[in-house]
Amino acid sequence: MTIAQRIRDLREDRDLTQMQIAKLLNTSQTVYSRYERNERDLPIDYLQTLCIFYNVTADYILGFTNTPSKLPKK
């Protein structure tokens, strides 16, 4: 599974719109949609924000694991 598919699935599983996630990332819906279509690489700071927001590890979003592990507590 690609990063694009993973972030789309995470968003859709929570019934969120691209606009809502774009707002979270402080970007436009158009730019965010390009990440979901795999037309642009997801910046590392956006990856970090999405990991915190969805409470999953970067390994899950990056496709290194198919288990959506929660972030460790600090």
C-alpha positions as CSV (number, residue, x, y, z in Angstrom):
1,M,0.0,0.0,0.0
2,T,1.3,3.5,-0.9
3,I,1.5,6.5,1.4
4,A,-1.2,8.1,-0.8
5,Q,-3.5,5.2,-0.2
6,R,-2.8,5.0,3.5
7,I,-3.5,8.7,4.2
8,R,-6.6,8.6,2.1
9,D,-7.8,5.5,4.0
10,L,-7.1,7.1,7.4
11,R,-9.0,10.2,6.4
12,E,-12.0,8.3,5.0
13,D,-12.2,5.9,7.9
14,R,-12.8,9.0,10.1
15,D,-15.3,10.5,7.7
16,L,-13.1,13.6,7.2
17,T,-12.8,15.7,4.0
18,Q,-9.6,16.7,2.2
19,M,-10.4,20.3,3.2
20,Q,-10.4,19.4,6.9
21,I,-7.0,17.7,6.7
22,A,-5.6,20.5,4.5
23,K,-6.7,23.0,7.1
24,L,-4.9,20.9,9.8
25,L,-1.7,20.9,7.7
26,N,-2.1,24.6,6.9
27,T,-2.2,24.0,3.1
28,S,-4.8,24.1,0.4
29,Q,-7.2,21.3,-0.5
30,T,-5.7,21.2,-4.0
31,V,-2.2,20.6,-2.6
32,Y,-3.4,18.0,-0.1
33,S,-5.3,16.1,-2.8
34,R,-2.0,15.8,-4.8
35,Y,-0.6,13.9,-1.8
36,E,-3.5,11.5,-1.9
37,R,-3.1,11.0,-5.6
38,N,0.6,10.4,-5.2
39,E,1.4,13.4,-7.4
40,R,3.6,15.0,-4.7
41,D,5.8,13.7,-1.9
42,L,4.4,14.2,1.6
43,P,6.7,16.6,3.5
44,I,8.1,15.2,6.8
45,D,6.4,17.8,8.9
46,Y,3.1,16.8,7.4
47,L,3.9,13.2,8.1
48,Q,4.6,14.0,11.7
49,T,1.3,16.0,12.0
50,L,-0.7,13.2,10.5
51,C,0.9,10.6,12.8
52,I,-0.1,12.7,15.8
53,F,-3.5,13.5,14.5
54,Y,-4.4,9.9,13.6
55,N,-2.3,8.4,16.5
56,V,-0.4,6.0,14.3
57,T,3.2,5.4,13.8
58,A,5.1,6.7,10.7
59,D,5.9,3.1,9.9
60,Y,2.2,2.5,9.4
61,I,1.7,5.5,7.1
62,L,4.9,4.8,5.2
63,G,3.8,1.2,4.6
64,F,6.5,-0.6,6.6
65,T,3.8,-2.3,8.6
66,N,0.1,-3.0,8.1
67,T,-0.6,-2.8,11.8
68,P,-1.8,0.7,12.8
69,S,0.2,0.8,16.0
70,K,-0.5,3.7,18.3
71,L,2.2,6.3,19.1
72,P,4.1,5.6,22.3
73,K,3.1,7.8,25.2
74,K,5.6,10.4,26.4
